[in-house]
Amino acid sequence: MQGFFRAVTIEHLDPDLVAAVDDSGEVYKRTPVRYDRTMEFFAAVLFADTQTVTRMSDILMKVHDRSYGKNPVTGNDYDANRSLSQLWILVTAWHSILYTYEKYGPGKLNRDEENEYREAMSVAAAFQTINPEDVPATRGEVLKFLDDWRQKLSASEAAIRNVDHIIDGFETIEPDLPKWFIKLGRPFLRWSIIATYPRWMPPMLGVKQSKLADSLSSAL
């Protein structure tokens, strides 16, 4: 869950991708439905049979086909199915899930487990508009990919607004949880996500957090 929220907030630093996301308005109109479907797709890629994943992928691509236009901030054309944007989504998602698993879970995967994880990421790419050969194959290649993308990243007003909305996931994405649980869990979920960001990222995303909150999220 933490990896998922980390991924979908970091994704907003791709200026053309966030233009596509913001144009649909779905982040605000139907937040729980949007992210339930995203989770269903990720779960299907991991656990479902090929026929099911192919069908869901076709539906996803058709939905993305409707999301294209002119980015009002950069002036670039955006297309939700563009292979580079899809690759950015794929890498940030798989990296974030592994990163939070290792940070808050049992620790690093061994070499065989990590190789298996990277192979699965390449298989997942084939169900999107991505050339599997472009997918980073090692931890070092993933880090280089993310570092190379840094010069392309920016945070528009739409990105900051959406991130602030998403990061309070217990309220915006899981509103049916008991109110006492939402009130108790909201700060810890938020802290634990922000604590995983590189130091340069929170100011860009418009979020602030003390080192004490970082430490508490790791301790808990």
PyMOL CGO cylinders between C-alpha atoms (Angstrom):
from pymol import cmd
from pymol.cgo import CYLINDER

trace = [
    CYLINDER, 0.00, 0.00, 0.00, 2.82, 2.42, 0.85, 0.3, 1, 1, 1, 1, 1, 1,
    CYLINDER, 2.82, 2.42, 0.85, 4.63, 1.51, -2.34, 0.3, 1, 1, 1, 1, 1, 1,
    CYLINDER, 4.63, 1.51, -2.34, 1.47, 2.12, -4.34, 0.3, 1, 1, 1, 1, 1, 1,
    CYLINDER, 1.47, 2.12, -4.34, 0.90, 5.58, -2.88, 0.3, 1, 1, 1, 1, 1, 1,
    CYLINDER, 0.90, 5.58, -2.88, 4.58, 6.44, -3.28, 0.3, 1, 1, 1, 1, 1, 1,
    CYLINDER, 4.58, 6.44, -3.28, 4.45, 5.46, -6.94, 0.3, 1, 1, 1, 1, 1, 1,
    CYLINDER, 4.45, 5.46, -6.94, 1.28, 7.32, -7.89, 0.3, 1, 1, 1, 1, 1, 1,
    CYLINDER, 1.28, 7.32, -7.89, 2.52, 10.52, -6.26, 0.3, 1, 1, 1, 1, 1, 1,
    CYLINDER, 2.52, 10.52, -6.26, 6.01, 10.41, -7.79, 0.3, 1, 1, 1, 1, 1, 1,
    CYLINDER, 6.01, 10.41, -7.79, 4.45, 9.73, -11.20, 0.3, 1, 1, 1, 1, 1, 1,
    CYLINDER, 4.45, 9.73, -11.20, 3.02, 13.26, -11.09, 0.3, 1, 1, 1, 1, 1, 1,
    CYLINDER, 3.02, 13.26, -11.09, 6.50, 14.70, -11.64, 0.3, 1, 1, 1, 1, 1, 1,
    CYLINDER, 6.50, 14.70, -11.64, 6.25, 13.80, -15.33, 0.3, 1, 1, 1, 1, 1, 1,
    CYLINDER, 6.25, 13.80, -15.33, 4.71, 17.09, -16.59, 0.3, 1, 1, 1, 1, 1, 1,
    CYLINDER, 4.71, 17.09, -16.59, 3.02, 15.61, -19.65, 0.3, 1, 1, 1, 1, 1, 1,
    CYLINDER, 3.02, 15.61, -19.65, 1.68, 12.62, -17.76, 0.3, 1, 1, 1, 1, 1, 1,
    CYLINDER, 1.68, 12.62, -17.76, 0.14, 14.82, -15.08, 0.3, 1, 1, 1, 1, 1, 1,
    CYLINDER, 0.14, 14.82, -15.08, -1.51, 16.89, -17.82, 0.3, 1, 1, 1, 1, 1, 1,
    CYLINDER, -1.51, 16.89, -17.82, -3.25, 13.73, -19.03, 0.3, 1, 1, 1, 1, 1, 1,
    CYLINDER, -3.25, 13.73, -19.03, -4.24, 12.75, -15.49, 0.3, 1, 1, 1, 1, 1, 1,
    CYLINDER, -4.24, 12.75, -15.49, -5.51, 16.20, -14.58, 0.3, 1, 1, 1, 1, 1, 1,
    CYLINDER, -5.51, 16.20, -14.58, -7.43, 16.61, -17.83, 0.3, 1, 1, 1, 1, 1, 1,
    CYLINDER, -7.43, 16.61, -17.83, -9.58, 13.58, -17.03, 0.3, 1, 1, 1, 1, 1, 1,
    CYLINDER, -9.58, 13.58, -17.03, -10.40, 14.93, -13.56, 0.3, 1, 1, 1, 1, 1, 1,
    CYLINDER, -10.40, 14.93, -13.56, -10.76, 11.37, -12.29, 0.3, 1, 1, 1, 1, 1, 1,
    CYLINDER, -10.76, 11.37, -12.29, -8.34, 11.91, -9.39, 0.3, 1, 1, 1, 1, 1, 1,
    CYLINDER, -8.34, 11.91, -9.39, -10.97, 14.15, -7.79, 0.3, 1, 1, 1, 1, 1, 1,
    CYLINDER, -10.97, 14.15, -7.79, -14.22, 12.91, -9.30, 0.3, 1, 1, 1, 1, 1, 1,
    CYLINDER, -14.22, 12.91, -9.30, -13.82, 9.21, -8.53, 0.3, 1, 1, 1, 1, 1, 1,
    CYLINDER, -13.82, 9.21, -8.53, -10.70, 8.79, -6.45, 0.3, 1, 1, 1, 1, 1, 1,
    CYLINDER, -10.70, 8.79, -6.45, -11.53, 5.40, -4.83, 0.3, 1, 1, 1, 1, 1, 1,
    CYLINDER, -11.53, 5.40, -4.83, -12.75, 3.88, -8.12, 0.3, 1, 1, 1, 1, 1, 1,
    CYLINDER, -12.75, 3.88, -8.12, -9.74, 5.10, -10.07, 0.3, 1, 1, 1, 1, 1, 1,
    CYLINDER, -9.74, 5.10, -10.07, -7.23, 3.64, -7.64, 0.3, 1, 1, 1, 1, 1, 1,
    CYLINDER, -7.23, 3.64, -7.64, -9.17, 0.45, -7.01, 0.3, 1, 1, 1, 1, 1, 1,
    CYLINDER, -9.17, 0.45, -7.01, -8.97, -0.22, -10.74, 0.3, 1, 1, 1, 1, 1, 1,
    CYLINDER, -8.97, -0.22, -10.74, -5.28, 0.60, -10.81, 0.3, 1, 1, 1, 1, 1, 1,
    CYLINDER, -5.28, 0.60, -10.81, -4.65, -1.84, -7.98, 0.3, 1, 1, 1, 1, 1, 1,
    CYLINDER, -4.65, -1.84, -7.98, -6.76, -4.47, -9.75, 0.3, 1, 1, 1, 1, 1, 1,
    CYLINDER, -6.76, -4.47, -9.75, -4.61, -4.11, -12.86, 0.3, 1, 1, 1, 1, 1, 1,
    CYLINDER, -4.61, -4.11, -12.86, -1.36, -4.43, -10.89, 0.3, 1, 1, 1, 1, 1, 1,
    CYLINDER, -1.36, -4.43, -10.89, -2.72, -7.46, -9.04, 0.3, 1, 1, 1, 1, 1, 1,
    CYLINDER, -2.72, -7.46, -9.04, -3.85, -9.06, -12.30, 0.3, 1, 1, 1, 1, 1, 1,
    CYLINDER, -3.85, -9.06, -12.30, -0.42, -8.60, -13.90, 0.3, 1, 1, 1, 1, 1, 1,
    CYLINDER, -0.42, -8.60, -13.90, 1.14, -10.34, -10.89, 0.3, 1, 1, 1, 1, 1, 1,
    CYLINDER, 1.14, -10.34, -10.89, -1.34, -13.14, -10.27, 0.3, 1, 1, 1, 1, 1, 1,
    CYLINDER, -1.34, -13.14, -10.27, -3.88, -13.61, -13.09, 0.3, 1, 1, 1, 1, 1, 1,
    CYLINDER, -3.88, -13.61, -13.09, -3.69, -15.76, -16.22, 0.3, 1, 1, 1, 1, 1, 1,
    CYLINDER, -3.69, -15.76, -16.22, -2.48, -14.33, -19.52, 0.3, 1, 1, 1, 1, 1, 1,
    CYLINDER, -2.48, -14.33, -19.52, -5.96, -14.13, -21.07, 0.3, 1, 1, 1, 1, 1, 1,
    CYLINDER, -5.96, -14.13, -21.07, -7.27, -12.05, -18.16, 0.3, 1, 1, 1, 1, 1, 1,
    CYLINDER, -7.27, -12.05, -18.16, -4.30, -9.67, -18.16, 0.3, 1, 1, 1, 1, 1, 1,
    CYLINDER, -4.30, -9.67, -18.16, -4.48, -9.23, -21.94, 0.3, 1, 1, 1, 1, 1, 1,
    CYLINDER, -4.48, -9.23, -21.94, -8.18, -8.34, -21.74, 0.3, 1, 1, 1, 1, 1, 1,
    CYLINDER, -8.18, -8.34, -21.74, -7.61, -5.86, -18.91, 0.3, 1, 1, 1, 1, 1, 1,
    CYLINDER, -7.61, -5.86, -18.91, -4.64, -4.35, -20.75, 0.3, 1, 1, 1, 1, 1, 1,
    CYLINDER, -4.64, -4.35, -20.75, -6.75, -3.83, -23.88, 0.3, 1, 1, 1, 1, 1, 1,
    CYLINDER, -6.75, -3.83, -23.88, -9.36, -2.01, -21.81, 0.3, 1, 1, 1, 1, 1, 1,
    CYLINDER, -9.36, -2.01, -21.81, -6.68, 0.15, -20.17, 0.3, 1, 1, 1, 1, 1, 1,
    CYLINDER, -6.68, 0.15, -20.17, -5.17, 1.11, -23.52, 0.3, 1, 1, 1, 1, 1, 1,
    CYLINDER, -5.17, 1.11, -23.52, -8.63, 2.05, -24.87, 0.3, 1, 1, 1, 1, 1, 1,
    CYLINDER, -8.63, 2.05, -24.87, -9.24, 4.28, -21.83, 0.3, 1, 1, 1, 1, 1, 1,
    CYLINDER, -9.24, 4.28, -21.83, -5.84, 5.92, -22.34, 0.3, 1, 1, 1, 1, 1, 1,
    CYLINDER, -5.84, 5.92, -22.34, -6.62, 6.44, -26.04, 0.3, 1, 1, 1, 1, 1, 1,
    CYLINDER, -6.62, 6.44, -26.04, -9.09, 9.14, -25.02, 0.3, 1, 1, 1, 1, 1, 1,
    CYLINDER, -9.09, 9.14, -25.02, -6.45, 11.05, -23.03, 0.3, 1, 1, 1, 1, 1, 1,
    CYLINDER, -6.45, 11.05, -23.03, -4.41, 13.22, -25.35, 0.3, 1, 1, 1, 1, 1, 1,
    CYLINDER, -4.41, 13.22, -25.35, -4.06, 16.91, -26.03, 0.3, 1, 1, 1, 1, 1, 1,
    CYLINDER, -4.06, 16.91, -26.03, -1.86, 19.95, -25.43, 0.3, 1, 1, 1, 1, 1, 1,
    CYLINDER, -1.86, 19.95, -25.43, -0.12, 20.46, -22.09, 0.3, 1, 1, 1, 1, 1, 1,
    CYLINDER, -0.12, 20.46, -22.09, -1.16, 23.96, -20.95, 0.3, 1, 1, 1, 1, 1, 1,
    CYLINDER, -1.16, 23.96, -20.95, 2.04, 24.31, -18.89, 0.3, 1, 1, 1, 1, 1, 1,
    CYLINDER, 2.04, 24.31, -18.89, 4.77, 23.05, -21.23, 0.3, 1, 1, 1, 1, 1, 1,
    CYLINDER, 4.77, 23.05, -21.23, 3.03, 23.44, -24.59, 0.3, 1, 1, 1, 1, 1, 1,
    CYLINDER, 3.03, 23.44, -24.59, 3.94, 19.84, -25.43, 0.3, 1, 1, 1, 1, 1, 1,
    CYLINDER, 3.94, 19.84, -25.43, 1.50, 17.31, -26.80, 0.3, 1, 1, 1, 1, 1, 1,
    CYLINDER, 1.50, 17.31, -26.80, 0.60, 14.64, -24.25, 0.3, 1, 1, 1, 1, 1, 1,
    CYLINDER, 0.60, 14.64, -24.25, -0.67, 11.12, -24.81, 0.3, 1, 1, 1, 1, 1, 1,
    CYLINDER, -0.67, 11.12, -24.81, -1.41, 8.75, -21.93, 0.3, 1, 1, 1, 1, 1, 1,
    CYLINDER, -1.41, 8.75, -21.93, -0.39, 5.79, -24.08, 0.3, 1, 1, 1, 1, 1, 1,
    CYLINDER, -0.39, 5.79, -24.08, 3.00, 7.27, -25.01, 0.3, 1, 1, 1, 1, 1, 1,
    CYLINDER, 3.00, 7.27, -25.01, 5.63, 4.60, -24.42, 0.3, 1, 1, 1, 1, 1, 1,
    CYLINDER, 5.63, 4.60, -24.42, 8.00, 6.85, -22.43, 0.3, 1, 1, 1, 1, 1, 1,
    CYLINDER, 8.00, 6.85, -22.43, 5.25, 7.92, -20.03, 0.3, 1, 1, 1, 1, 1, 1,
    CYLINDER, 5.25, 7.92, -20.03, 4.16, 4.32, -19.63, 0.3, 1, 1, 1, 1, 1, 1,
    CYLINDER, 4.16, 4.32, -19.63, 7.77, 3.30, -18.95, 0.3, 1, 1, 1, 1, 1, 1,
    CYLINDER, 7.77, 3.30, -18.95, 8.03, 6.03, -16.28, 0.3, 1, 1, 1, 1, 1, 1,
    CYLINDER, 8.03, 6.03, -16.28, 4.87, 4.65, -14.63, 0.3, 1, 1, 1, 1, 1, 1,
    CYLINDER, 4.87, 4.65, -14.63, 6.14, 1.08, -14.78, 0.3, 1, 1, 1, 1, 1, 1,
    CYLINDER, 6.14, 1.08, -14.78, 9.60, 1.77, -13.34, 0.3, 1, 1, 1, 1, 1, 1,
    CYLINDER, 9.60, 1.77, -13.34, 8.40, 4.11, -10.57, 0.3, 1, 1, 1, 1, 1, 1,
    CYLINDER, 8.40, 4.11, -10.57, 5.72, 1.62, -9.55, 0.3, 1, 1, 1, 1, 1, 1,
    CYLINDER, 5.72, 1.62, -9.55, 7.92, -1.46, -9.40, 0.3, 1, 1, 1, 1, 1, 1,
    CYLINDER, 7.92, -1.46, -9.40, 10.78, 0.47, -7.81, 0.3, 1, 1, 1, 1, 1, 1,
    CYLINDER, 10.78, 0.47, -7.81, 8.51, 2.02, -5.18, 0.3, 1, 1, 1, 1, 1, 1,
    CYLINDER, 8.51, 2.02, -5.18, 6.91, -1.27, -4.21, 0.3, 1, 1, 1, 1, 1, 1,
    CYLINDER, 6.91, -1.27, -4.21, 10.30, -2.94, -3.81, 0.3, 1, 1, 1, 1, 1, 1,
    CYLINDER, 10.30, -2.94, -3.81, 11.78, 0.08, -2.03, 0.3, 1, 1, 1, 1, 1, 1,
    CYLINDER, 11.78, 0.08, -2.03, 9.02, 0.24, 0.59, 0.3, 1, 1, 1, 1, 1, 1,
    CYLINDER, 9.02, 0.24, 0.59, 9.08, -3.55, 1.01, 0.3, 1, 1, 1, 1, 1, 1,
    CYLINDER, 9.08, -3.55, 1.01, 12.76, -3.40, 1.80, 0.3, 1, 1, 1, 1, 1, 1,
    CYLINDER, 12.76, -3.40, 1.80, 12.45, -0.29, 4.01, 0.3, 1, 1, 1, 1, 1, 1,
    CYLINDER, 12.45, -0.29, 4.01, 9.44, -1.31, 6.08, 0.3, 1, 1, 1, 1, 1, 1,
    CYLINDER, 9.44, -1.31, 6.08, 9.44, -5.07, 5.56, 0.3, 1, 1, 1, 1, 1, 1,
    CYLINDER, 9.44, -5.07, 5.56, 11.98, -7.86, 6.04, 0.3, 1, 1, 1, 1, 1, 1,
    CYLINDER, 11.98, -7.86, 6.04, 14.84, -6.23, 4.15, 0.3, 1, 1, 1, 1, 1, 1,
    CYLINDER, 14.84, -6.23, 4.15, 16.56, -6.67, 0.79, 0.3, 1, 1, 1, 1, 1, 1,
    CYLINDER, 16.56, -6.67, 0.79, 15.77, -9.50, -1.58, 0.3, 1, 1, 1, 1, 1, 1,
    CYLINDER, 15.77, -9.50, -1.58, 18.55, -11.93, -2.30, 0.3, 1, 1, 1, 1, 1, 1,
    CYLINDER, 18.55, -11.93, -2.30, 20.06, -11.95, -5.79, 0.3, 1, 1, 1, 1, 1, 1,
    CYLINDER, 20.06, -11.95, -5.79, 17.83, -14.71, -7.18, 0.3, 1, 1, 1, 1, 1, 1,
    CYLINDER, 17.83, -14.71, -7.18, 14.69, -13.08, -5.80, 0.3, 1, 1, 1, 1, 1, 1,
    CYLINDER, 14.69, -13.08, -5.80, 15.64, -9.72, -7.25, 0.3, 1, 1, 1, 1, 1, 1,
    CYLINDER, 15.64, -9.72, -7.25, 16.40, -11.24, -10.66, 0.3, 1, 1, 1, 1, 1, 1,
    CYLINDER, 16.40, -11.24, -10.66, 12.97, -12.87, -10.60, 0.3, 1, 1, 1, 1, 1, 1,
    CYLINDER, 12.97, -12.87, -10.60, 11.40, -9.52, -9.65, 0.3, 1, 1, 1, 1, 1, 1,
    CYLINDER, 11.40, -9.52, -9.65, 13.15, -7.71, -12.54, 0.3, 1, 1, 1, 1, 1, 1,
    CYLINDER, 13.15, -7.71, -12.54, 12.09, -10.40, -15.00, 0.3, 1, 1, 1, 1, 1, 1,
    CYLINDER, 12.09, -10.40, -15.00, 8.49, -10.03, -13.86, 0.3, 1, 1, 1, 1, 1, 1,
    CYLINDER, 8.49, -10.03, -13.86, 8.74, -6.26, -14.43, 0.3, 1, 1, 1, 1, 1, 1,
    CYLINDER, 8.74, -6.26, -14.43, 9.80, -6.87, -18.03, 0.3, 1, 1, 1, 1, 1, 1,
    CYLINDER, 9.80, -6.87, -18.03, 6.90, -9.25, -18.55, 0.3, 1, 1, 1, 1, 1, 1,
    CYLINDER, 6.90, -9.25, -18.55, 4.52, -6.61, -17.18, 0.3, 1, 1, 1, 1, 1, 1,
    CYLINDER, 4.52, -6.61, -17.18, 5.91, -4.07, -19.67, 0.3, 1, 1, 1, 1, 1, 1,
    CYLINDER, 5.91, -4.07, -19.67, 4.74, -6.24, -22.56, 0.3, 1, 1, 1, 1, 1, 1,
    CYLINDER, 4.74, -6.24, -22.56, 1.11, -5.61, -21.55, 0.3, 1, 1, 1, 1, 1, 1,
    CYLINDER, 1.11, -5.61, -21.55, 1.56, -1.85, -22.01, 0.3, 1, 1, 1, 1, 1, 1,
    CYLINDER, 1.56, -1.85, -22.01, 2.89, 0.32, -24.83, 0.3, 1, 1, 1, 1, 1, 1,
    CYLINDER, 2.89, 0.32, -24.83, 6.46, -0.36, -23.75, 0.3, 1, 1, 1, 1, 1, 1,
    CYLINDER, 6.46, -0.36, -23.75, 9.32, -2.12, -25.47, 0.3, 1, 1, 1, 1, 1, 1,
    CYLINDER, 9.32, -2.12, -25.47, 10.45, -4.70, -22.87, 0.3, 1, 1, 1, 1, 1, 1,
    CYLINDER, 10.45, -4.70, -22.87, 14.05, -4.12, -24.02, 0.3, 1, 1, 1, 1, 1, 1,
    CYLINDER, 14.05, -4.12, -24.02, 13.83, -0.57, -22.64, 0.3, 1, 1, 1, 1, 1, 1,
    CYLINDER, 13.83, -0.57, -22.64, 13.05, -1.80, -19.13, 0.3, 1, 1, 1, 1, 1, 1,
    CYLINDER, 13.05, -1.80, -19.13, 15.99, -1.53, -16.68, 0.3, 1, 1, 1, 1, 1, 1,
    CYLINDER, 15.99, -1.53, -16.68, 17.24, -5.01, -15.88, 0.3, 1, 1, 1, 1, 1, 1,
    CYLINDER, 17.24, -5.01, -15.88, 19.18, -4.43, -12.64, 0.3, 1, 1, 1, 1, 1, 1,
    CYLINDER, 19.18, -4.43, -12.64, 18.99, -2.30, -9.51, 0.3, 1, 1, 1, 1, 1, 1,
    CYLINDER, 18.99, -2.30, -9.51, 21.78, -0.11, -10.85, 0.3, 1, 1, 1, 1, 1, 1,
    CYLINDER, 21.78, -0.11, -10.85, 20.00, 0.38, -14.18, 0.3, 1, 1, 1, 1, 1, 1,
    CYLINDER, 20.00, 0.38, -14.18, 16.80, 1.36, -12.36, 0.3, 1, 1, 1, 1, 1, 1,
    CYLINDER, 16.80, 1.36, -12.36, 18.65, 3.97, -10.31, 0.3, 1, 1, 1, 1, 1, 1,
    CYLINDER, 18.65, 3.97, -10.31, 20.33, 5.32, -13.45, 0.3, 1, 1, 1, 1, 1, 1,
    CYLINDER, 20.33, 5.32, -13.45, 16.95, 5.48, -15.21, 0.3, 1, 1, 1, 1, 1, 1,
    CYLINDER, 16.95, 5.48, -15.21, 15.47, 7.48, -12.33, 0.3, 1, 1, 1, 1, 1, 1,
    CYLINDER, 15.47, 7.48, -12.33, 18.52, 9.75, -12.16, 0.3, 1, 1, 1, 1, 1, 1,
    CYLINDER, 18.52, 9.75, -12.16, 18.39, 10.39, -15.92, 0.3, 1, 1, 1, 1, 1, 1,
    CYLINDER, 18.39, 10.39, -15.92, 14.73, 11.32, -15.65, 0.3, 1, 1, 1, 1, 1, 1,
    CYLINDER, 14.73, 11.32, -15.65, 15.36, 13.88, -12.92, 0.3, 1, 1, 1, 1, 1, 1,
    CYLINDER, 15.36, 13.88, -12.92, 16.20, 16.64, -15.42, 0.3, 1, 1, 1, 1, 1, 1,
    CYLINDER, 16.20, 16.64, -15.42, 12.83, 16.02, -17.12, 0.3, 1, 1, 1, 1, 1, 1,
    CYLINDER, 12.83, 16.02, -17.12, 10.78, 16.33, -13.94, 0.3, 1, 1, 1, 1, 1, 1,
    CYLINDER, 10.78, 16.33, -13.94, 8.79, 19.28, -12.71, 0.3, 1, 1, 1, 1, 1, 1,
    CYLINDER, 8.79, 19.28, -12.71, 5.79, 19.92, -10.50, 0.3, 1, 1, 1, 1, 1, 1,
    CYLINDER, 5.79, 19.92, -10.50, 2.94, 21.96, -11.89, 0.3, 1, 1, 1, 1, 1, 1,
    CYLINDER, 2.94, 21.96, -11.89, 0.14, 23.36, -9.75, 0.3, 1, 1, 1, 1, 1, 1,
    CYLINDER, 0.14, 23.36, -9.75, -1.96, 20.41, -10.89, 0.3, 1, 1, 1, 1, 1, 1,
    CYLINDER, -1.96, 20.41, -10.89, 0.72, 17.96, -9.78, 0.3, 1, 1, 1, 1, 1, 1,
    CYLINDER, 0.72, 17.96, -9.78, 1.05, 19.52, -6.32, 0.3, 1, 1, 1, 1, 1, 1,
    CYLINDER, 1.05, 19.52, -6.32, -2.74, 19.63, -5.90, 0.3, 1, 1, 1, 1, 1, 1,
    CYLINDER, -2.74, 19.63, -5.90, -3.17, 16.00, -6.94, 0.3, 1, 1, 1, 1, 1, 1,
    CYLINDER, -3.17, 16.00, -6.94, -0.30, 14.76, -4.77, 0.3, 1, 1, 1, 1, 1, 1,
    CYLINDER, -0.30, 14.76, -4.77, -1.70, 16.53, -1.72, 0.3, 1, 1, 1, 1, 1, 1,
    CYLINDER, -1.70, 16.53, -1.72, -5.05, 14.86, -2.41, 0.3, 1, 1, 1, 1, 1, 1,
    CYLINDER, -5.05, 14.86, -2.41, -3.67, 11.37, -3.01, 0.3, 1, 1, 1, 1, 1, 1,
    CYLINDER, -3.67, 11.37, -3.01, -1.19, 11.27, -0.15, 0.3, 1, 1, 1, 1, 1, 1,
    CYLINDER, -1.19, 11.27, -0.15, -4.04, 11.40, 2.38, 0.3, 1, 1, 1, 1, 1, 1,
    CYLINDER, -4.04, 11.40, 2.38, -5.11, 8.03, 1.05, 0.3, 1, 1, 1, 1, 1, 1,
    CYLINDER, -5.11, 8.03, 1.05, -7.03, 6.85, 4.09, 0.3, 1, 1, 1, 1, 1, 1,
    CYLINDER, -7.03, 6.85, 4.09, -9.48, 9.69, 3.50, 0.3, 1, 1, 1, 1, 1, 1,
    CYLINDER, -9.48, 9.69, 3.50, -9.46, 10.01, -0.29, 0.3, 1, 1, 1, 1, 1, 1,
    CYLINDER, -9.46, 10.01, -0.29, -8.90, 6.46, -1.52, 0.3, 1, 1, 1, 1, 1, 1,
    CYLINDER, -8.90, 6.46, -1.52, -10.26, 4.33, 1.33, 0.3, 1, 1, 1, 1, 1, 1,
    CYLINDER, -10.26, 4.33, 1.33, -13.16, 6.46, 2.65, 0.3, 1, 1, 1, 1, 1, 1,
    CYLINDER, -13.16, 6.46, 2.65, -15.19, 3.43, 3.76, 0.3, 1, 1, 1, 1, 1, 1,
    CYLINDER, -15.19, 3.43, 3.76, -12.75, 2.47, 6.50, 0.3, 1, 1, 1, 1, 1, 1,
    CYLINDER, -12.75, 2.47, 6.50, -13.96, 3.12, 10.08, 0.3, 1, 1, 1, 1, 1, 1,
    CYLINDER, -13.96, 3.12, 10.08, -13.62, 6.81, 10.92, 0.3, 1, 1, 1, 1, 1, 1,
    CYLINDER, -13.62, 6.81, 10.92, -11.49, 6.10, 14.01, 0.3, 1, 1, 1, 1, 1, 1,
    CYLINDER, -11.49, 6.10, 14.01, -9.09, 4.06, 11.86, 0.3, 1, 1, 1, 1, 1, 1,
    CYLINDER, -9.09, 4.06, 11.86, -8.84, 6.82, 9.25, 0.3, 1, 1, 1, 1, 1, 1,
    CYLINDER, -8.84, 6.82, 9.25, -8.13, 9.43, 11.92, 0.3, 1, 1, 1, 1, 1, 1,
    CYLINDER, -8.13, 9.43, 11.92, -5.48, 7.23, 13.57, 0.3, 1, 1, 1, 1, 1, 1,
    CYLINDER, -5.48, 7.23, 13.57, -3.85, 5.94, 10.40, 0.3, 1, 1, 1, 1, 1, 1,
    CYLINDER, -3.85, 5.94, 10.40, -3.87, 9.07, 8.24, 0.3, 1, 1, 1, 1, 1, 1,
    CYLINDER, -3.87, 9.07, 8.24, -0.73, 10.75, 9.66, 0.3, 1, 1, 1, 1, 1, 1,
    CYLINDER, -0.73, 10.75, 9.66, 1.27, 7.52, 9.81, 0.3, 1, 1, 1, 1, 1, 1,
    CYLINDER, 1.27, 7.52, 9.81, 0.50, 6.63, 6.19, 0.3, 1, 1, 1, 1, 1, 1,
    CYLINDER, 0.50, 6.63, 6.19, 1.40, 10.14, 5.06, 0.3, 1, 1, 1, 1, 1, 1,
    CYLINDER, 1.40, 10.14, 5.06, 4.62, 10.20, 7.11, 0.3, 1, 1, 1, 1, 1, 1,
    CYLINDER, 4.62, 10.20, 7.11, 5.73, 6.79, 5.89, 0.3, 1, 1, 1, 1, 1, 1,
    CYLINDER, 5.73, 6.79, 5.89, 5.28, 7.78, 2.23, 0.3, 1, 1, 1, 1, 1, 1,
    CYLINDER, 5.28, 7.78, 2.23, 7.09, 11.12, 2.48, 0.3, 1, 1, 1, 1, 1, 1,
    CYLINDER, 7.09, 11.12, 2.48, 9.92, 9.46, 4.43, 0.3, 1, 1, 1, 1, 1, 1,
    CYLINDER, 9.92, 9.46, 4.43, 10.75, 7.37, 1.35, 0.3, 1, 1, 1, 1, 1, 1,
    CYLINDER, 10.75, 7.37, 1.35, 11.18, 10.33, -1.00, 0.3, 1, 1, 1, 1, 1, 1,
    CYLINDER, 11.18, 10.33, -1.00, 14.67, 11.53, -1.94, 0.3, 1, 1, 1, 1, 1, 1,
    CYLINDER, 14.67, 11.53, -1.94, 15.52, 14.71, -0.02, 0.3, 1, 1, 1, 1, 1, 1,
    CYLINDER, 15.52, 14.71, -0.02, 15.14, 16.92, -3.10, 0.3, 1, 1, 1, 1, 1, 1,
    CYLINDER, 15.14, 16.92, -3.10, 11.61, 15.70, -3.84, 0.3, 1, 1, 1, 1, 1, 1,
    CYLINDER, 11.61, 15.70, -3.84, 9.34, 16.93, -0.98, 0.3, 1, 1, 1, 1, 1, 1,
    CYLINDER, 9.34, 16.93, -0.98, 9.97, 20.64, -1.69, 0.3, 1, 1, 1, 1, 1, 1,
    CYLINDER, 9.97, 20.64, -1.69, 9.19, 20.02, -5.36, 0.3, 1, 1, 1, 1, 1, 1,
    CYLINDER, 9.19, 20.02, -5.36, 5.96, 18.22, -4.46, 0.3, 1, 1, 1, 1, 1, 1,
    CYLINDER, 5.96, 18.22, -4.46, 4.98, 20.91, -1.98, 0.3, 1, 1, 1, 1, 1, 1,
    CYLINDER, 4.98, 20.91, -1.98, 5.05, 18.65, 1.08, 0.3, 1, 1, 1, 1, 1, 1,
    CYLINDER, 5.05, 18.65, 1.08, 6.94, 19.25, 4.31, 0.3, 1, 1, 1, 1, 1, 1,
    CYLINDER, 6.94, 19.25, 4.31, 7.98, 16.81, 6.99, 0.3, 1, 1, 1, 1, 1, 1,
    CYLINDER, 7.98, 16.81, 6.99, 10.28, 16.92, 9.98, 0.3, 1, 1, 1, 1, 1, 1,
    CYLINDER, 10.28, 16.92, 9.98, 13.13, 14.48, 10.55, 0.3, 1, 1, 1, 1, 1, 1,
    CYLINDER, 13.13, 14.48, 10.55, 11.24, 13.35, 13.67, 0.3, 1, 1, 1, 1, 1, 1,
    CYLINDER, 11.24, 13.35, 13.67, 8.27, 12.27, 11.54, 0.3, 1, 1, 1, 1, 1, 1,
    CYLINDER, 8.27, 12.27, 11.54, 10.68, 10.46, 9.21, 0.3, 1, 1, 1, 1, 1, 1,
    CYLINDER, 10.68, 10.46, 9.21, 12.18, 8.61, 12.17, 0.3, 1, 1, 1, 1, 1, 1,
    CYLINDER, 12.18, 8.61, 12.17, 8.79, 7.76, 13.67, 0.3, 1, 1, 1, 1, 1, 1,
    CYLINDER, 8.79, 7.76, 13.67, 7.52, 6.32, 10.41, 0.3, 1, 1, 1, 1, 1, 1,
    CYLINDER, 7.52, 6.32, 10.41, 10.55, 4.03, 10.18, 0.3, 1, 1, 1, 1, 1, 1,
    CYLINDER, 10.55, 4.03, 10.18, 10.31, 2.99, 13.81, 0.3, 1, 1, 1, 1, 1, 1,
    CYLINDER, 10.31, 2.99, 13.81, 6.63, 2.09, 13.52, 0.3, 1, 1, 1, 1, 1, 1,
]
cmd.load_cgo(trace, "trace")
